Amino acid sequence: MMLSKNNLKLVTNFFLGNTKCFDKKDDEYKNLLLTYATDNNSSTLRELATMNYLKYKSFTEKLGPDGIDLETGVFKEVKPKTIKNDKKSGGSGNFNDMTLELLEKKKDYDIICSLFKNSRFVYIVEFPMSSIYEKLKQPILKAKTGKRVVCNFSYKDYDPDVLKVHYLNKELIHNSVSKKHAKLLIEIYDNKGE
């Protein structure tokens, strides 16, 4: 999916809670945006908004990385998650159809996890895949040779020394994740300027 720069900016601002431009749009536009923004089966808009917020270049191809940091040349894999109303996230993510060969190709990527609640960013975090590489490798090694598997991870697997908390909505965080997860993110976010 390709969005114009103006639409991408509007979507990113919408997820940040700035609806000034969105409010000026006609009802058909609003309906379309809200439909895609809240669709649990498609994370494309959430991926694009996450990458845009971080000022990374998104790729339109579905296979391979989701984008790249043009300053560092590091490929990025985005794992957006959405929750609604009174639900909480377990702070987890996964890679589907993973093989050892594919994991090896991605081991130098960075993973970006973004959480959305009721169409608002809750957090955006980033960490090197290498920090959870061994965790991701375990289900592959246990599977039948050549079988594609799902590799799961959670916030409990994060290495706080390399975790970057780029965005944190302190109004939403406590009702969106566990106390331990919130504490970890808030500590890193509050100390990132030191």
C-alpha positions in Angstrom: 0.0 0.0 0.0 1.3 3.4 -1.0 0.1 6.5 0.8 0.8 10.1 -0.3 3.0 12.1 2.1 0.0 14.1 3.2 -2.1 11.0 4.0 0.8 9.3 5.8 1.3 12.4 7.9 -2.5 12.5 8.6 -2.6 8.9 9.6 0.5 9.2 11.9 -0.9 12.3 13.6 -4.3 10.5 14.0 -2.6 7.6 15.8 -0.8 10.2 18.0 -4.1 11.7 18.9 -3.9 14.8 16.8 -7.1 14.7 14.8 -7.2 18.3 13.5 -6.6 17.3 9.9 -8.7 14.2 10.1 -11.7 16.1 11.5 -11.7 18.3 8.4 -12.1 15.3 6.0 -15.5 14.2 4.7 -17.3 11.3 6.3 -16.4 8.8 3.5 -12.7 9.5 4.0 -13.0 9.2 7.8 -14.9 5.9 7.4 -12.2 4.4 5.1 -9.3 5.5 7.4 -11.0 4.2 10.5 -11.8 0.9 8.8 -8.2 0.3 7.9 -6.8 1.8 11.1 -8.8 -0.7 13.3 -8.7 -3.8 11.1 -7.2 -6.6 13.1 -6.4 -8.6 9.9 -4.3 -5.9 8.3 -1.5 -4.0 10.0 -0.4 -2.1 7.0 -1.5 1.4 8.1 -0.1 0.8 11.6 3.2 -0.4 10.1 3.4 2.7 7.8 2.6 5.1 10.6 5.2 3.5 12.9 7.9 3.8 10.3 6.9 7.3 9.4 7.0 8.4 13.1 10.6 7.1 13.3 11.4 8.7 10.0 12.5 5.4 8.4 11.9 4.5 4.8 9.1 1.9 4.3 9.3 -0.8 1.6 6.1 -1.7 -0.3 7.2 -5.4 -0.9 5.6 -7.9 1.5 8.6 -10.3 1.5 11.7 -9.1 3.3 12.2 -6.2 5.7 9.5 -3.6 6.2 12.0 -0.8 5.8 15.3 0.7 6.5 17.0 3.5 8.5 18.7 5.4 5.7 21.2 6.9 8.2 22.5 3.6 9.5 21.5 1.2 6.7 19.9 -1.2 9.2 16.8 -3.0 8.0 13.7 -2.9 10.1 11.0 -5.4 10.9 7.8 -3.8 12.3 5.5 -5.8 14.6 2.4 -3.6 15.3 -0.2 -4.9 17.7 -3.7 -3.4 18.4 -5.9 -3.8 21.4 -9.3 -2.4 22.2 -11.2 -0.9 25.2 -10.4 -2.7 28.5 -8.0 -5.3 27.0 -4.3 -5.4 27.8 -1.4 -6.6 25.7 1.0 -9.3 26.9 3.7 -7.4 25.1 4.3 -10.2 22.6 5.1 -10.6 19.0 6.0 -13.3 16.6 7.4 -14.3 13.2 5.4 -16.7 11.1 6.7 -19.2 8.7 10.2 -18.9 10.1 13.1 -21.2 9.1 16.7 -21.2 10.3 17.8 -19.8 6.9 15.3 -16.9 7.1 16.2 -16.2 10.7 19.8 -16.0 9.7 19.0 -13.5 7.0 17.1 -11.3 9.5 19.5 -11.6 12.5 21.0 -8.1 11.8 17.7 -6.4 11.5 16.1 -4.3 14.2 12.6 -5.1 15.5 10.2 -2.3 16.1 7.2 -3.1 18.2 4.3 -0.7 18.3 1.2 -1.0 20.4 -2.1 0.7 19.5 -5.1 1.0 21.8 -8.4 2.3 20.4 -6.5 3.8 17.3 -3.8 5.5 19.4 -0.2 4.8 19.8 0.6 3.4 23.2 4.3 2.8 22.6 7.0 2.4 20.0 10.0 0.4 21.0 13.0 -0.8 19.0 15.7 -3.4 19.6 18.2 -5.5 17.6 16.9 -8.9 16.6 20.3 -10.3 17.7 19.2 -9.6 21.3 16.4 -12.2 21.0 18.0 -14.4 18.3 18.6 -17.4 20.6 15.0 -17.2 21.8 13.7 -17.1 18.2 15.9 -20.0 17.2 14.6 -22.5 19.8 11.3 -23.5 18.1 13.1 -23.9 14.8 15.7 -26.2 16.3 12.9 -28.3 18.0 10.9 -28.6 14.8 11.2 -31.2 12.1 14.0 -30.2 9.6 12.8 -27.8 7.0 9.4 -27.2 8.7 8.3 -23.5 9.0 7.4 -22.5 12.5 6.1 -19.6 14.5 8.7 -17.9 16.7 7.3 -16.0 19.6 8.8 -13.4 21.8 7.6 -11.0 24.6 8.7 -8.0 26.5 10.3 -10.4 29.0 12.8 -11.3 26.4 13.9 -7.6 25.9 17.5 -6.7 26.9 16.9 -3.3 28.6 20.5 -2.3 27.7 19.6 -2.2 24.0 15.9 -1.4 24.1 14.9 2.0 22.8 11.6 3.5 23.8 10.9 6.0 21.0 7.3 6.9 22.0 5.3 6.3 25.2 1.8 7.5 25.9 1.7 7.7 29.7 -2.0 8.2 29.8 -2.6 4.8 28.0 0.3 2.7 29.2 -1.0 1.6 32.6 -4.3 0.3 31.2 -2.7 -1.3 28.2 0.1 -3.6 29.5 1.1 -5.4 32.7 2.6 -3.4 35.6 6.1 -4.9 35.0 6.0 -4.1 31.3 4.8 -0.5 32.0 7.5 -0.1 34.6 10.2 -1.2 32.2 9.1 1.0 29.4 8.6 4.1 31.6 12.1 3.7 33.2 13.8 3.5 29.9 11.7 6.3 28.4 12.3 8.6 31.3 16.0 8.0 31.3 16.7 8.0 27.6 18.1 11.6 27.7 20.8 10.6 30.2 
